[in-house]
Structures are given as structure tokens and as C-alpha cells.
Amino acid sequence: MSLIYIGNFLGNQKGFYAGPNQWMVDSFLHAGYAVKYTSSKLNKFSRLWDIAQLIITERKKTKLAFIDTYSTQAFYFACFAAWLCSVLGLNYVLILHGGNLPSRFQKSANLVNWIFKNAFQIVAPSAYLQQMSVEAYLPKPIIIPNPIAIENYTFKQRKQLKPSLLWVRSLQSIYNPTMAILVVEKLKEKYPTIKLTMVGPDKENLLPSLKELVKSKRLERHIAFTGKLSLKEWTALAEQHDIFINTTHIDNTPVSVLEAMALGLPVVSTNVGGIPYILDNNEDALLCDDNDIDAMASAIELLLTNAILTTKISQSARTKIEKNYSSSSILKQWIELINASLN
């Protein structure tokens, strides 16, 4: 059976990570499907051309098209792909991404309604986006979580912690990297050996201002920026850290948080968007309000002083990943969807 996938395949370029879509393509190929995908082009006109060319060329061979659907400018690529599939009589599946999609549901209600209505199926990676779709009076998506290749994540049980923090996201304002720096400032007096490593590409040229903030707070010895690291590099780096912090303003199902859980890093996160749908406060993570520096600092201190709680969170997080996000169980759900399209 032949499939096509329309999405962001920029993972091999500087400043970009491979997303779940690359895992899906690789897994479908391994399962015996013929898969063509696009696009790796940054230029929007080149990307539109890639999308049109793939759909038109493969329309007679293909049974199903997968279309990544984001909330920002890339939303319009999804609309174009969905329109072309409809014109050519090709079934398509919308795959929802991004914690800011509810805002897109409001801004582009007519377009969203059209592409949802004409889709063979809509897939959300979390109950959060499913619920937001329902509240926007859209067809209810099915839930297929983003996968974690659990074999790539060596679990390390955390008990007695050092004040060694890890932050892994793109340096973008929606992920609020400033909060991470201010949390370290808050904890520095009580924990003078505290360290924070911030991993991720600088997509908004925030690094100069962040470094200036670090300097103004006299935190140069406490905070390091690594830039983009490969999965292998940052998971190896995680061995040297004991707490993972997630400071985002907007979120859906952040893969880096799931990866930290798989590694056994206790997670402290803001309680925004889809986060409370995947993390249970005081069970497999600690949650605080958006931009609440005092609350995040207190949660980190609780982990540093309560070995029983830390042990429970570390183990419970790993167990949740093994149960709900293993790549084998996720692939099975996608294959069931593909088979349903043939009936």
C-alpha cells in the first residue's frame, strides 16, 4: 500500500529537530508500506510546489495522505494540501500539533471547519487537543500519542538529588527561557552550587539577551547554553543532571518532557495547555502556574529535600511512558487507522 505524508521534514537542517513525523515515515517503511513525503524546503513557495507535486504525482498510487496541521503559518500548508487532496478524491488524515491550535480554531474558523469536515480522520496527540476541538464544535479527533522509542532512553532512578537542572526546548518566547534563569537566581542563595544547562537552538535570536540577563544576575558560573544537541548528545548530558524543568507559556504534548520522564528525571513544569492532560501533579511530576517563579523554585526545593517523593515521581514517570507512549503500541494504532481507510 502507498502512503504520502505532508509535513515539516527539516530535521536534518541546522536549528531543527526531527519530529514524530519522521518516526512515522520510518516506521511505515519498516512495516512494509511505500511512503513518499515532503517537504524539507524552508522557502514557502518551494514548499507549496513540493506539496502540489507530490500529491498530483502520487494521487493514483496512494490510498491515504497524512497532513501535519500546525497553528502558525504552516497551517496554510495543511489547508492547501487538504484542498488538493479533496479535489483529487484522495482521503486525508489531519494530525494536530501545537498547544496554540485552539487560537487557530478561533482565528480561522471557516478554514478549520472545512478541512476537519472533509478529513477521513483527525488525530490528536493528547486529550487536550481533542477537548479543544470538541469545544470549538469540530469533529472529535481520535487520540494517538507521540511515541517514545523507550529502548533509546536508559532509565536512571533519582533519589537523592543535586541542584543540577536541565532545560530542553528551542529558545523561543513561548517557551519562556527567561523564567528558567530567574528560578536559578531564586535558588542560588540557598543552593550555591546550583547549575542549569539550557539545550536548544536559538530560533528568535534570544540568546544575546538571555546571556545579558545571566550576566546582570551574576549567574555566569551557574548557567550554560549548549545550542542544539542531537538526541544522543542531550540524553547523555541528562545523566549529569537530576531535575528537568519546563517553563513554557503554551504547550501541547512536549516530547522533551516525555523523554525526560523516560530517563527518570523528575519533571517540574508549568501547568499550561496540554501539560495537565499528560502529567499528574505529585504523582509523576510537580506542576506550577505559568511564569510563577516562586512556585517552581519551591517545587525544585521540595524534590531536593524529599527523597521519598523524588523516588516516587522518577519511577512513576518512567512507568507511564512505558505503558502509554511505547513506539510499538503507537505504531499499532496507526496501522489500525490505515486499515480502516481501506474499508
HELIX and SHEET records of a PDB file:
HELIX    1   1 PRO A   20  HIS A   30  1                                  11    
HELIX    2   2 LYS A   44  GLU A   58  1                                  15    
HELIX    3   3 ALA A   74  VAL A   87  1                                  14    
HELIX    4   4 LEU A  101  LYS A  107  1                                   7    
HELIX    5   5 ALA A  109  LYS A  117  1                                   9    
HELIX    6   6 ALA A  127  GLU A  135  1                                   9    
HELIX    7   7 ILE A  150  ASN A  152  5                                   3    
HELIX    8   8 SER A  173  TYR A  175  5                                   3    
HELIX    9   9 PRO A  177  LYS A  188  1                                  12    
HELIX   10  10 LEU A  207  SER A  216  1                                  10    
HELIX   11  11 LEU A  231  ALA A  238  1                                   8    
HELIX   12  12 VAL A  255  LEU A  263  1                                   9    
HELIX   13  13 ILE A  275  ILE A  278  1                                   4    
HELIX   14  14 ILE A  293  THR A  305  1                                  13    
HELIX   15  15 ALA A  307  ASN A  324  1                                  18    
HELIX   16  16 SER A  327  SER A  341  1                                  15    
SHEET    1   A 6 ALA A  34  THR A  38  0                                        
SHEET    2   A 6 SER A   2  ILE A   6  1                                        
SHEET    3   A 6 THR A  62  THR A  69  1                                        
SHEET    4   A 6 TYR A  92  LEU A  96  1                                        
SHEET    5   A 6 GLN A 121  ALA A 124  1                                        
SHEET    6   A 6 ILE A 142  ILE A 143  1                                        
SHEET    1   B 6 ILE A 223  GLY A 227  0                                        
SHEET    2   B 6 LYS A 195  VAL A 199  1                                        
SHEET    3   B 6 SER A 164  VAL A 168  1                                        
SHEET    4   B 6 ILE A 243  ASN A 246  1                                        
SHEET    5   B 6 VAL A 267  THR A 270  1                                        
SHEET    6   B 6 LEU A 286  CYS A 288  1                                        
END                                                                             
